[in-house]
Amino acid sequence: MITALNVIAALLTIGFGLFGFLAPSFTASALDLAPTDSNMGLSEMRASVGGLFVVTGLVVLFLNNPMAYAMLGVVYGGAALGRFVSVVLDNPPLVKAATFGGIELALAIWLILANINRAA
């Protein structure tokens, strides 16, 4: 059961990343990010919201090691922390921020707690 849920979490990571990697304009719009005078924002979406998540998910699947899955949880924990700090300091749309943050927090909790003590 743990292995199946770990793989699902890694595949979700890849899926989330593919949106940023292949459809940066759509992803930017979903995140309420507005374009400026250059296409650097699209480059950033492909890199930090896209490629970073795609490669991380692929490597976690390749390594197939409990510590790799736990580290993916730490990554999601950092994202959730940033999201919830933003709710306090930046006043983003609460439902959207809480939804994204909740998904990140749930993945973080699962990946860390299910894998940290399984590390070989």
N, CA, C and O atoms as a Tinker XYZ file with bonds, in Angstrom:
   480  protein
     1  N      0.826000   -1.202000    0.000000    73     2
     2  CA     0.000000    0.000000    0.000000    64     1     3
     3  C      0.865000    1.259000    0.000000    63     2     4     5
     4  O      0.600000    2.205000   -0.742000    81     3
     5  N      1.919000    1.261000    0.853000    73     3     6
     6  CA     2.806000    2.423000    0.909000    64     5     7
     7  C      3.460000    2.653000   -0.442000    63     6     8     9
     8  O      3.535000    3.785000   -0.920000    81     7
     9  N      3.933000    1.579000   -1.055000    73     7    10
    10  CA     4.600000    1.711000   -2.354000    64     9    11
    11  C      3.648000    2.296000   -3.392000    63    10    12    13
    12  O      4.036000    3.184000   -4.151000    81    11
    13  N      2.424000    1.817000   -3.435000    73    11    14
    14  CA     1.463000    2.313000   -4.424000    64    13    15
    15  C      1.177000    3.796000   -4.210000    63    14    16    17
    16  O      1.137000    4.559000   -5.176000    81    15
    17  N      0.979000    4.214000   -2.967000    73    15    18
    18  CA     0.714000    5.630000   -2.693000    64    17    19
    19  C      1.935000    6.501000   -2.975000    63    18    20    21
    20  O      1.796000    7.639000   -3.421000    81    19
    21  N      3.128000    5.970000   -2.717000    73    19    22
    22  CA     4.348000    6.703000   -3.063000    64    21    23
    23  C      4.428000    6.937000   -4.564000    63    22    24    25
    24  O      4.734000    8.045000   -5.006000    81    23
    25  N      4.156000    5.907000   -5.343000    73    23    26
    26  CA     4.212000    6.020000   -6.800000    64    25    27
    27  C      3.158000    7.010000   -7.287000    63    26    28    29
    28  O      3.433000    7.817000   -8.176000    81    27
    29  N      1.965000    6.957000   -6.721000    73    27    30
    30  CA     0.915000    7.911000   -7.091000    64    29    31
    31  C      1.363000    9.339000   -6.803000    63    30    32    33
    32  O      1.146000   10.232000   -7.622000    81    31
    33  N      1.992000    9.566000   -5.633000    73    31    34
    34  CA     2.472000   10.904000   -5.288000    64    33    35
    35  C      3.536000   11.373000   -6.280000    63    34    36    37
    36  O      3.528000   12.532000   -6.694000    81    35
    37  N      4.445000   10.487000   -6.662000    73    35    38
    38  CA     5.480000   10.855000   -7.631000    64    37    39
    39  C      4.861000   11.139000   -8.994000    63    38    40    41
    40  O      5.271000   12.078000   -9.677000    81    39
    41  N      3.878000   10.335000   -9.395000    73    39    42
    42  CA     3.207000   10.570000  -10.673000    64    41    43
    43  C      2.418000   11.878000  -10.655000    63    42    44    45
    44  O      2.376000   12.588000  -11.660000    81    43
    45  N      1.796000   12.201000   -9.524000    73    43    46
    46  CA     1.125000   13.503000   -9.397000    64    45    47
    47  C      2.130000   14.638000   -9.551000    63    46    48    49
    48  O      1.842000   15.648000  -10.193000    81    47
    49  N      3.300000   14.469000   -8.964000    73    47    50
    50  CA     4.349000   15.478000   -9.069000    64    49    51
    51  C      4.724000   15.692000  -10.530000    63    50    52    53
    52  O      4.851000   16.828000  -10.987000    81    51
    53  N      4.900000   14.602000  -11.253000    73    51    54
    54  CA     5.223000   14.693000  -12.678000    64    53    55
    55  C      4.073000   15.361000  -13.429000    63    54    56    57
    56  O      4.299000   16.228000  -14.273000    81    55
    57  N      2.852000   14.960000  -13.122000    73    55    58
    58  CA     1.686000   15.546000  -13.778000    64    57    59
    59  C      1.569000   17.039000  -13.532000    63    58    60    61
    60  O      1.332000   17.810000  -14.463000    81    59
    61  N      1.738000   17.456000  -12.263000    73    59    62
    62  CA     1.711000   18.891000  -11.951000    64    61    63
    63  C      2.793000   19.613000  -12.749000    63    62    64    65
    64  O      2.557000   20.687000  -13.303000    81    63
    65  N      3.974000   19.015000  -12.800000    73    63    66
    66  CA     5.088000   19.634000  -13.502000    64    65    67
    67  C      4.859000   19.729000  -14.994000    63    66    68    69
    68  O      5.280000   20.698000  -15.626000    81    67
    69  N      4.200000   18.739000  -15.564000    73    67    70
    70  CA     3.964000   18.769000  -17.008000    64    69    71
    71  C      3.099000   19.960000  -17.415000    63    70    72    73
    72  O      3.268000   20.509000  -18.503000    81    71
    73  N      2.168000   20.361000  -16.537000    73    71    74
    74  CA     1.380000   21.553000  -16.846000    64    73    75
    75  C      2.291000   22.766000  -16.993000    63    74    76    77
    76  O      2.183000   23.513000  -17.966000    81    75
    77  N      3.182000   22.963000  -16.033000    73    75    78
    78  CA     4.094000   24.106000  -16.100000    64    77    79
    79  C      5.081000   24.002000  -17.245000    63    78    80    81
    80  O      5.459000   25.009000  -17.844000    81    79
    81  N      5.495000   22.785000  -17.545000    73    79    82
    82  CA     6.495000   22.553000  -18.578000    64    81    83
    83  C      5.914000   22.693000  -19.980000    63    82    84    85
    84  O      6.524000   23.324000  -20.843000    81    83
    85  N      4.744000   22.111000  -20.212000    73    83    86
    86  CA     4.160000   22.083000  -21.554000    64    85    87
    87  C      3.123000   23.177000  -21.796000    63    86    88    89
    88  O      2.868000   23.551000  -22.941000    81    87
    89  N      2.528000   23.686000  -20.728000    73    87    90
    90  CA     1.487000   24.705000  -20.878000    64    89    91
    91  C      1.723000   25.843000  -19.890000    63    90    92    93
    92  O      0.903000   26.083000  -19.003000    81    91
    93  N      2.850000   26.545000  -20.047000    73    91    94
    94  CA     3.178000   27.578000  -19.056000    64    93    95
    95  C      2.176000   28.726000  -19.016000    63    94    96    97
    96  O      1.940000   29.292000  -17.949000    81    95
    97  N      1.590000   29.079000  -20.140000    73    95    98
    98  CA     0.591000   30.161000  -20.140000    64    97    99
    99  C     -0.647000   29.753000  -19.356000    63    98   100   101
   100  O     -1.173000   30.542000  -18.571000    81    99
   101  N     -1.115000   28.529000  -19.560000    73    99   102
   102  CA    -2.258000   28.019000  -18.805000    64   101   103
   103  C     -1.943000   27.987000  -17.318000    63   102   104   105
   104  O     -2.756000   28.411000  -16.497000    81   103
   105  N     -0.765000   27.487000  -16.972000    73   103   106
   106  CA    -0.362000   27.385000  -15.573000    64   105   107
   107  C     -0.261000   28.766000  -14.940000    63   106   108   109
   108  O     -0.724000   28.974000  -13.818000    81   107
   109  N      0.338000   29.703000  -15.650000    73   107   110
   110  CA     0.448000   31.069000  -15.126000    64   109   111
   111  C     -0.931000   31.653000  -14.876000    63   110   112   113
   112  O     -1.153000   32.321000  -13.866000    81   111
   113  N     -1.841000   31.411000  -15.775000    73   111   114
   114  CA    -3.200000   31.919000  -15.607000    64   113   115
   115  C     -3.883000   31.267000  -14.405000    63   114   116   117
   116  O     -4.565000   31.945000  -13.636000    81   115
   117  N     -3.704000   29.959000  -14.241000    73   115   118
   118  CA    -4.306000   29.253000  -13.111000    64   117   119
   119  C     -3.749000   29.754000  -11.786000    63   118   120   121
   120  O     -4.433000   29.713000  -10.762000    81   119
   121  N     -2.503000   30.228000  -11.807000    73   119   122
   122  CA    -1.863000   30.739000  -10.595000    64   121   123
   123  C     -2.005000   32.251000  -10.455000    63   122   124   125
   124  O     -1.378000   32.857000   -9.586000    81   123
   125  N     -2.821000   32.855000  -11.300000    73   123   126
   126  CA    -3.048000   34.306000  -11.278000    64   125   127
   127  C     -1.767000   35.105000  -11.502000    63   126   128   129
   128  O     -1.584000   36.170000  -10.913000    81   127
   129  N     -0.892000   34.595000  -12.343000    73   127   130
   130  CA     0.338000   35.302000  -12.688000    64   129   131
   131  C      0.125000   36.019000  -14.008000    63   130   132   133
   132  O     -0.417000   35.441000  -14.951000    81   131
   133  N      0.543000   37.257000  -14.081000    73   131   134
   134  CA     0.317000   38.071000  -15.273000    64   133   135
   135  C      1.614000   38.244000  -16.054000    63   134   136   137
   136  O      2.684000   38.357000  -15.457000    81   135
   137  N      1.529000   38.265000  -17.391000    73   135   138
   138  CA     2.727000   38.478000  -18.208000    64   137   139
   139  C      3.221000   39.921000  -18.109000    63   138   140   141
   140  O      2.476000   40.838000  -17.765000    81   139
   141  N      4.481000   40.082000  -18.417000    73   139   142
   142  CA     5.077000   41.422000  -18.461000    64   141   143
   143  C      5.496000   41.701000  -19.898000    63   142   144   145
   144  O      4.907000   41.168000  -20.839000    81   143
   145  N      6.509000   42.532000  -20.060000    73   143   146
   146  CA     6.967000   42.903000  -21.400000    64   145   147
   147  C      7.831000   41.845000  -22.072000    63   146   148   149
   148  O      8.164000   41.980000  -23.249000    81   147
   149  N      8.201000   40.791000  -21.343000    73   147   150
   150  CA     9.048000   39.749000  -21.937000    64   149   151
   151  C      8.416000   38.382000  -21.701000    63   150   152   153
   152  O      7.399000   38.257000  -21.019000    81   151
   153  N      9.032000   37.382000  -22.272000    73   151   154
   154  CA     8.584000   36.005000  -22.083000    64   153   155
   155  C      9.358000   35.296000  -20.978000    63   154   156   157
   156  O      9.303000   34.071000  -20.875000    81   155
   157  N     10.074000   36.046000  -20.157000    73   155   158
   158  CA    10.850000   35.433000  -19.085000    64   157   159
   159  C      9.946000   34.681000  -18.109000    63   158   160   161
   160  O     10.360000   33.670000  -17.542000    81   159
   161  N      8.724000   35.157000  -17.906000    73   159   162
   162  CA     7.787000   34.468000  -17.024000    64   161   163
   163  C      7.481000   33.060000  -17.513000    63   162   164   165
   164  O      7.375000   32.127000  -16.718000    81   163
   165  N      7.339000   32.912000  -18.842000    73   163   166
   166  CA     7.101000   31.577000  -19.400000    64   165   167
   167  C      8.309000   30.680000  -19.167000    63   166   168   169
   168  O      8.162000   29.496000  -18.866000    81   167
   169  N      9.494000   31.242000  -19.306000    73   167   170
   170  CA    10.711000   30.496000  -19.037000    64   169   171
   171  C     10.753000   30.035000  -17.586000    63   170   172   173
   172  O     11.125000   28.898000  -17.295000    81   171
   173  N     10.371000   30.924000  -16.684000    73   171   174
   174  CA    10.357000   30.584000  -15.259000    64   173   175
   175  C      9.327000   29.499000  -14.965000    63   174   176   177
   176  O      9.589000   28.597000  -14.169000    81   175
   177  N      8.167000   29.577000  -15.598000    73   175   178
   178  CA     7.150000   28.545000  -15.405000    64   177   179
   179  C      7.662000   27.190000  -15.876000    63   178   180   181
   180  O      7.511000   26.187000  -15.177000    81   179
   181  N      8.265000   27.160000  -17.057000    73   179   182
   182  CA     8.797000   25.892000  -17.576000    64   181   183
   183  C      9.890000   25.335000  -16.672000    63   182   184   185
   184  O     10.007000   24.119000  -16.521000    81   183
   185  N     10.690000   26.209000  -16.072000    73   183   186
   186  CA    11.803000   25.762000  -15.234000    64   185   187
   187  C     11.354000   25.383000  -13.825000    63   186   188   189
   188  O     11.497000   24.232000  -13.413000    81   187
   189  N     10.810000   26.355000  -13.085000    73   187   190
   190  CA    10.565000   26.125000  -11.658000    64   189   191
   191  C      9.247000   25.425000  -11.358000    63   190   192   193
   192  O      9.154000   24.713000  -10.358000    81   191
   193  N      8.244000   25.599000  -12.175000    73   191   194
   194  CA     6.962000   24.945000  -11.946000    64   193   195
   195  C      6.837000   23.702000  -12.829000    63   194   196   197
   196  O      6.021000   22.821000  -12.563000    81   195
   197  N      7.643000   23.644000  -13.866000    73   195   198
   198  CA     7.567000   22.538000  -14.802000    64   197   199
   199  C      8.680000   21.527000  -14.649000    63   198   200   201
   200  O      8.526000   20.499000  -13.990000    81   199
   201  N      9.802000   21.837000  -15.270000    73   199   202
   202  CA    10.916000   20.901000  -15.325000    64   201   203
   203  C     11.388000   20.428000  -13.965000    63   202   204   205
   204  O     11.724000   19.255000  -13.798000    81   203
   205  N     11.418000   21.317000  -13.003000    73   203   206
   206  CA    11.856000   20.944000  -11.658000    64   205   207
   207  C     10.995000   19.818000  -11.094000    63   206   208   209
   208  O     11.522000   18.862000  -10.524000    81   207
   209  N      9.684000   19.924000  -11.247000    73   207   210
   210  CA     8.782000   18.902000  -10.713000    64   209   211
   211  C      8.806000   17.630000  -11.554000    63   210   212   213
   212  O      8.750000   16.529000  -11.006000    81   211
   213  N      8.888000   17.764000  -12.863000    73   211   214
   214  CA     8.946000   16.580000  -13.726000    64   213   215
   215  C     10.184000   15.753000  -13.400000    63   214   216   217
   216  O     10.085000   14.546000  -13.179000    81   215
   217  N     11.330000   16.387000  -13.371000    73   215   218
   218  CA    12.577000   15.660000  -13.129000    64   217   219
   219  C     12.626000   15.098000  -11.708000    63   218   220   221
   220  O     13.088000   13.976000  -11.501000    81   219
   221  N     12.157000   15.866000  -10.740000    73   219   222
   222  CA    12.148000   15.371000   -9.362000    64   221   223
   223  C     11.284000   14.110000   -9.258000    63   222   224   225
   224  O     11.709000   13.113000   -8.674000    81   223
   225  N     10.082000   14.154000   -9.820000    73   223   226
   226  CA     9.213000   12.977000   -9.785000    64   225   227
   227  C      9.821000   11.782000  -10.494000    63   226   228   229
   228  O      9.736000   10.656000  -10.004000    81   227
   229  N     10.439000   12.020000  -11.652000    73   227   230
   230  CA    11.072000   10.924000  -12.398000    64   229   231
   231  C     12.229000   10.316000  -11.619000    63   230   232   233
   232  O     12.367000    9.093000  -11.571000    81   231
   233  N     13.055000   11.146000  -11.014000    73   231   234
   234  CA    14.206000   10.630000  -10.261000    64   233   235
   235  C     13.752000    9.864000   -9.018000    63   234   236   237
   236  O     14.330000    8.832000   -8.676000    81   235
   237  N     12.719000   10.368000   -8.345000    73   235   238
   238  CA    12.191000    9.654000   -7.183000    64   237   239
   239  C     11.698000    8.273000   -7.614000    63   238   240   241
   240  O     11.963000    7.285000   -6.930000    81   239
   241  N     10.991000    8.193000   -8.731000    73   239   242
   242  CA    10.541000    6.891000   -9.227000    64   241   243
   243  C     11.726000    6.003000   -9.596000    63   242   244   245
   244  O     11.720000    4.807000   -9.303000    81   243
   245  N     12.733000    6.576000  -10.232000    73   243   246
   246  CA    13.918000    5.812000  -10.625000    64   245   247
   247  C     14.653000    5.276000   -9.397000    63   246   248   249
   248  O     15.030000    4.105000   -9.359000    81   247
   249  N     14.859000    6.135000   -8.390000    73   247   250
   250  CA    15.571000    5.709000   -7.188000    64   249   251
   251  C     14.758000    4.699000   -6.384000    63   250   252   253
   252  O     15.312000    3.768000   -5.800000    81   251
   253  N     13.440000    4.890000   -6.357000    73   251   254
   254  CA    12.530000    3.994000   -5.647000    64   253   255
   255  C     13.059000    3.648000   -4.261000    63   254   256   257
   256  O     13.149000    2.480000   -3.882000    81   255
   257  N     13.402000    4.686000   -3.522000    73   255   258
   258  CA    13.996000    4.532000   -2.198000    64   257   259
   259  C     13.148000    5.325000   -1.210000    63   258   260   261
   260  O     12.744000    6.448000   -1.513000    81   259
   261  N     12.872000    4.766000   -0.038000    73   259   262
   262  CA    12.056000    5.492000    0.932000    64   261   263
   263  C     12.585000    6.895000    1.246000    63   262   264   265
   264  O     11.795000    7.821000    1.426000    81   263
   265  N     13.890000    7.061000    1.313000    73   263   266
   266  CA    14.431000    8.387000    1.624000    64   265   267
   267  C     14.180000    9.371000    0.484000    63   266   268   269
   268  O     13.983000   10.561000    0.727000    81   267
   269  N     14.184000    8.888000   -0.744000    73   267   270
   270  CA    13.872000    9.767000   -1.881000    64   269   271
   271  C     12.420000   10.232000   -1.790000    63   270   272   273
   272  O     12.124000   11.401000   -2.035000    81   271
   273  N     11.519000    9.320000   -1.440000    73   271   274
   274  CA    10.114000    9.709000   -1.279000    64   273   275
   275  C      9.948000   10.668000   -0.103000    63   274   276   277
   276  O      9.169000   11.618000   -0.184000    81   275
   277  N     10.675000   10.425000    0.987000    73   275   278
   278  CA    10.615000   11.344000    2.135000    64   277   279
   279  C     11.125000   12.730000    1.734000    63   278   280   281
   280  O     10.563000   13.743000    2.148000    81   279
   281  N     12.175000   12.775000    0.938000    73   279   282
   282  CA    12.707000   14.066000    0.494000    64   281   283
   283  C     11.718000   14.789000   -0.397000    63   282   284   285
   284  O     11.611000   16.013000   -0.333000    81   283
   285  N     10.991000   14.055000   -1.228000    73   283   286
   286  CA     9.923000   14.674000   -2.021000    64   285   287
   287  C      8.890000   15.292000   -1.076000    63   286   288   289
   288  O      8.340000   16.358000   -1.357000    81   287
   289  N      8.633000   14.617000    0.038000    73   287   290
   290  CA     7.733000   15.174000    1.050000    64   289   291
   291  C      8.261000   16.464000    1.640000    63   290   292   293
   292  O      7.494000   17.392000    1.895000    81   291
   293  N      9.561000   16.530000    1.859000    73   291   294
   294  CA    10.170000   17.762000    2.374000    64   293   295
   295  C      9.985000   18.895000    1.362000    63   294   296   297
   296  O      9.715000   20.034000    1.745000    81   295
   297  N     10.127000   18.587000    0.089000    73   295   298
   298  CA     9.913000   19.592000   -0.962000    64   297   299
   299  C      8.480000   20.114000   -0.903000    63   298   300   301
   300  O      8.250000   21.322000   -0.951000    81   299
   301  N      7.528000   19.204000   -0.799000    73   299   302
   302  CA     6.128000   19.632000   -0.687000    64   301   303
   303  C      5.885000   20.385000    0.616000    63   302   304   305
   304  O      5.073000   21.310000    0.652000    81   303
   305  N      6.578000   20.000000    1.683000    73   303   306
   306  CA     6.452000   20.735000    2.942000    64   305   307
   307  C      6.908000   22.177000    2.796000    63   306   308   309
   308  O      6.281000   23.090000    3.333000    81   307
   309  N      8.000000   22.381000    2.069000    73   307   310
   310  CA     8.481000   23.740000    1.820000    64   309   311
   311  C      7.490000   24.543000    1.002000    63   310   312   313
   312  O      7.277000   25.728000    1.257000    81   311
   313  N      6.883000   23.892000    0.015000    73   311   314
   314  CA     5.872000   24.578000   -0.796000    64   313   315
   315  C      4.665000   24.951000    0.058000    63   314   316   317
   316  O      4.142000   26.060000   -0.055000    81   315
   317  N      4.223000   24.028000    0.912000    73   315   318
   318  CA     3.073000   24.311000    1.780000    64   317   319
   319  C      3.397000   25.431000    2.761000    63   318   320   321
   320  O      2.558000   26.296000    3.010000    81   319
   321  N      4.593000   25.423000    3.314000    73   319   322
   322  CA     4.996000   26.488000    4.232000    64   321   323
   323  C      4.950000   27.843000    3.527000    63   322   324   325
   324  O      4.395000   28.805000    4.058000    81   323
   325  N      5.529000   27.916000    2.343000    73   323   326
   326  CA     5.501000   29.167000    1.580000    64   325   327
   327  C      4.087000   29.605000    1.272000    63   326   328   329
   328  O      3.770000   30.793000    1.322000    81   327
   329  N      3.232000   28.636000    0.949000    73   327   330
   330  CA     1.847000   28.951000    0.620000    64   329   331
   331  C      1.121000   29.525000    1.840000    63   330   332   333
   332  O      0.404000   30.519000    1.722000    81   331
   333  N      1.302000   28.908000    3.001000    73   331   334
   334  CA     0.582000   29.367000    4.195000    64   333   335
   335  C      1.148000   30.681000    4.736000    63   334   336   337
   336  O      0.402000   31.491000    5.286000    81   335
   337  N      2.440000   30.899000    4.589000    73   335   338
   338  CA     3.007000   32.208000    4.945000    64   337   339
   339  C      2.412000   33.276000    4.029000    63   338   340   341
   340  O      2.109000   34.383000    4.472000    81   339
   341  N      2.249000   32.937000    2.756000    73   339   342
   342  CA     1.651000   33.871000    1.812000    64   341   343
   343  C      0.211000   34.214000    2.199000    63   342   344   345
   344  O     -0.213000   35.360000    2.046000    81   343
   345  N     -0.542000   33.236000    2.698000    73   343   346
   346  CA    -1.916000   33.507000    3.135000    64   345   347
   347  C     -1.910000   34.579000    4.225000    63   346   348   349
   348  O     -2.771000   35.458000    4.240000    81   347
   349  N     -0.940000   34.503000    5.132000    73   347   350
   350  CA    -0.863000   35.462000    6.236000    64   349   351
   351  C     -0.368000   36.828000    5.757000    63   350   352   353
   352  O     -0.912000   37.859000    6.155000    81   351
   353  N      0.656000   36.839000    4.908000    73   351   354
   354  CA     1.319000   38.098000    4.550000    64   353   355
   355  C      0.800000   38.758000    3.274000    63   354   356   357
   356  O      0.845000   39.982000    3.150000    81   355
   357  N      0.307000   37.958000    2.323000    73   355   358
   358  CA     0.012000   38.494000    0.993000    64   357   359
   359  C     -1.470000   38.598000    0.659000    63   358   360   361
   360  O     -1.837000   39.257000   -0.313000    81   359
   361  N     -2.317000   37.964000    1.442000    73   359   362
   362  CA    -3.751000   37.996000    1.196000    64   361   363
   363  C     -4.136000   37.521000   -0.210000    63   362   364   365
   364  O     -4.843000   38.226000   -0.930000    81   363
   365  N     -3.658000   36.296000   -0.612000    73   363   366
   366  CA    -4.065000   35.767000   -1.920000    64   365   367
   367  C     -5.513000   35.285000   -1.845000    63   366   368   369
   368  O     -6.097000   35.265000   -0.762000    81   367
   369  N     -6.104000   34.895000   -2.984000    73   367   370
   370  CA    -7.458000   34.316000   -2.932000    64   369   371
   371  C     -7.438000   33.094000   -2.007000    63   370   372   373
   372  O     -6.759000   32.108000   -2.294000    81   371
   373  N     -8.178000   33.162000   -0.906000    73   371   374
   374  CA    -8.057000   32.180000    0.168000    64   373   375
   375  C     -8.400000   30.761000   -0.278000    63   374   376   377
   376  O     -7.680000   29.823000    0.062000    81   375
   377  N     -9.466000   30.589000   -1.019000    73   375   378
   378  CA    -9.864000   29.234000   -1.412000    64   377   379
   379  C     -8.794000   28.597000   -2.293000    63   378   380   381
   380  O     -8.425000   27.439000   -2.097000    81   379
   381  N     -8.305000   29.354000   -3.256000    73   379   382
   382  CA    -7.284000   28.817000   -4.157000    64   381   383
   383  C     -5.993000   28.514000   -3.400000    63   382   384   385
   384  O     -5.418000   27.438000   -3.565000    81   383
   385  N     -5.538000   29.441000   -2.581000    73   383   386
   386  CA    -4.303000   29.237000   -1.821000    64   385   387
   387  C     -4.449000   28.083000   -0.839000    63   386   388   389
   388  O     -3.529000   27.278000   -0.692000    81   387
   389  N     -5.584000   27.991000   -0.169000    73   387   390
   390  CA    -5.800000   26.909000    0.794000    64   389   391
   391  C     -5.903000   25.557000    0.094000    63   390   392   393
   392  O     -5.443000   24.547000    0.626000    81   391
   393  N     -6.498000   25.532000   -1.085000    73   391   394
   394  CA    -6.599000   24.279000   -1.838000    64   393   395
   395  C     -5.223000   23.801000   -2.256000    63   394   396   397
   396  O     -4.867000   22.647000   -2.013000    81   395
   397  N     -4.444000   24.673000   -2.882000    73   395   398
   398  CA    -3.095000   24.283000   -3.299000    64   397   399
   399  C     -2.247000   23.925000   -2.075000    63   398   400   401
   400  O     -1.540000   22.918000   -2.078000    81   399
   401  N     -2.320000   24.746000   -1.040000    73   399   402
   402  CA    -1.555000   24.476000    0.178000    64   401   403
   403  C     -1.975000   23.186000    0.853000    63   402   404   405
   404  O     -1.138000   22.457000    1.384000    81   403
   405  N     -3.264000   22.902000    0.836000    73   403   406
   406  CA    -3.745000   21.657000    1.430000    64   405   407
   407  C     -3.241000   20.431000    0.693000    63   406   408   409
   408  O     -2.874000   19.435000    1.317000    81   407
   409  N     -3.222000   20.497000   -0.625000    73   407   410
   410  CA    -2.685000   19.394000   -1.424000    64   409   411
   411  C     -1.201000   19.209000   -1.116000    63   410   412   413
   412  O     -0.732000   18.091000   -0.908000    81   411
   413  N     -0.475000   20.318000   -1.092000    73   411   414
   414  CA     0.963000   20.244000   -0.792000    64   413   415
   415  C      1.203000   19.694000    0.609000    63   414   416   417
   416  O      2.091000   18.864000    0.808000    81   415
   417  N      0.417000   20.153000    1.579000    73   415   418
   418  CA     0.579000   19.683000    2.953000    64   417   419
   419  C      0.245000   18.199000    3.081000    63   418   420   421
   420  O      0.961000   17.458000    3.754000    81   419
   421  N     -0.832000   17.764000    2.440000    73   419   422
   422  CA    -1.203000   16.347000    2.495000    64   421   423
   423  C     -0.110000   15.469000    1.891000    63   422   424   425
   424  O      0.237000   14.433000    2.458000    81   423
   425  N      0.434000   15.877000    0.744000    73   423   426
   426  CA     1.522000   15.111000    0.132000    64   425   427
   427  C      2.758000   15.114000    1.032000    63   426   428   429
   428  O      3.425000   14.090000    1.177000    81   427
   429  N      3.060000   16.259000    1.634000    73   427   430
   430  CA     4.216000   16.338000    2.531000    64   429   431
   431  C      4.056000   15.393000    3.709000    63   430   432   433
   432  O      4.965000   14.619000    4.011000    81   431
   433  N      2.929000   15.445000    4.365000    73   431   434
   434  CA     2.705000   14.604000    5.553000    64   433   435
   435  C      2.788000   13.131000    5.184000    63   434   436   437
   436  O      3.472000   12.354000    5.850000    81   435
   437  N      2.088000   12.749000    4.119000    73   435   438
   438  CA     2.125000   11.343000    3.709000    64   437   439
   439  C      3.553000   10.901000    3.393000    63   438   440   441
   440  O      4.043000    9.922000    3.956000    81   439
   441  N      4.213000   11.620000    2.498000    73   439   442
   442  CA     5.526000   11.177000    2.027000    64   441   443
   443  C      6.560000   11.130000    3.147000    63   442   444   445
   444  O      7.403000   10.234000    3.172000    81   443
   445  N      6.505000   12.070000    4.060000    73   443   446
   446  CA     7.473000   12.062000    5.162000    64   445   447
   447  C      7.150000   10.963000    6.159000    63   446   448   449
   448  O      8.007000   10.134000    6.465000    81   447
   449  N      5.920000   10.947000    6.673000    73   447   450
   450  CA     5.583000    9.989000    7.728000    64   449   451
   451  C      5.615000    8.532000    7.249000    63   450   452   453
   452  O      5.987000    7.639000    8.011000    81   451
   453  N      5.234000    8.293000    6.013000    73   451   454
   454  CA     5.206000    6.916000    5.507000    64   453   455
   455  C      6.593000    6.386000    5.167000    63   454   456   457
   456  O      6.792000    5.174000    5.091000    81   455
   457  N      7.552000    7.283000    4.963000    73   455   458
   458  CA     8.847000    6.826000    4.446000    64   457   459
   459  C     10.044000    7.083000    5.336000    63   458   460   461
   460  O     11.066000    6.417000    5.173000    81   459
   461  N      9.965000    8.014000    6.264000    73   459   462
   462  CA    11.160000    8.401000    7.013000    64   461   463
   463  C     11.737000    7.238000    7.823000    63   462   464   465
   464  O     12.957000    7.125000    7.946000    81   463
   465  N     10.910000    6.399000    8.361000    73   463   466
   466  CA    11.410000    5.276000    9.171000    64   465   467
   467  C     11.680000    4.033000    8.346000    63   466   468   469
   468  O     12.163000    3.035000    8.881000    81   467
   469  N     11.383000    4.068000    7.073000    73   467   470
   470  CA    11.629000    2.931000    6.186000    64   469   471
   471  C     12.990000    3.031000    5.504000    63   470   472   473
   472  O     13.419000    2.094000    4.832000    81   471
   473  N     13.658000    4.149000    5.673000    73   471   474
   474  CA    14.943000    4.355000    4.986000    64   473   475
   475  C     15.923000    3.262000    5.368000    63   474   476   477
   476  O     16.071000    2.918000    6.541000    81   475
   477  N     16.584000    2.729000    4.364000    73   475   478
   478  CA    17.529000    1.622000    4.601000    64   477   479
   479  C     18.896000    2.112000    4.983000    63   478   480
   480  O     19.798000    1.307000    5.214000    81   479
